[in-house]
């Protein structure tokens, strides 16, 4: 019941933060958009805090690691507006924490490597044009490390529901939404996304981390 009440209260704040983030860009105050964007992320961090306090981690899932990853995502949201590469590095650290948490839940399934190859291959195919253009800028190719980590997290997460039950759908759906959102943001780094695509990417990001935060309520 408390989870439902919090969700009803928190989601409108998240949506409002998204609207204000894009509105500040229209007003020519793009850097001020950090504040409402981080406000939305903070509400999702709050979801994890409340989940941990409510359940007292009775299931022994080590939920504080989820909270640590979400806090890193909060910092990354701010950094991304100031320095794309710095923000990406902090996001990567958050993904590594989630990978560690997923692995601690049940190790790596034999199918995980297959999913990782498929997901990473799809990401590289999506960015094939950018990778060709990066021959004059080798540092851009370092960006491949990020989708490698991102798709590793996603590959592990999608195997969890089949192995440990439907509760882990939160993690799987969250990881997939996060991955698609980040790929869209990556494309936007090279070629500016249209406003609807930008809104969709941010919306999928918040939906993804909200799903991950819901793991703390199990």
C-alpha angles and dihedrals in degrees: 000000000000090000091054092048092049091048092052090051098041103045096062088053090051091050091046090052090052092051093048091047092059093038093058088054089054089052090054092249098112097155090055086062087078090077101058090038091055090043089061092048090047090058088057091047085052089053090059093045092052091045092054093046092047099047095031085216088279090164091060094234097143091240094176087078089061089051091049091053092049091050089053089051088052091055091043091055089060095042093049090065091052103035121008094202094047091050091047091052092053091046087052090054090052091051091051090055090051090048089054091048093048092048091049089056094061116333125248119317119221089245092056093082091051092051090047092052091048094047095044091045089054091050093050090048089052091052098038092115093050092048091053090050091050094072089101091046108046091177089070089064089064085073087076087075091066098056088044089060093038093052090045089058091047094047092054093044097053092058094053101079093054091050104038108020142266095303087076091061085088089063095043096047091043093052093049093048090047092049095050091046093051092049089054091049089050091054088049090057089065100032122017113250122232114257094255090050091047091051091047092050093051092044091052090048093054091044089051098051091042089057090049090049089053088067087076090066094061 
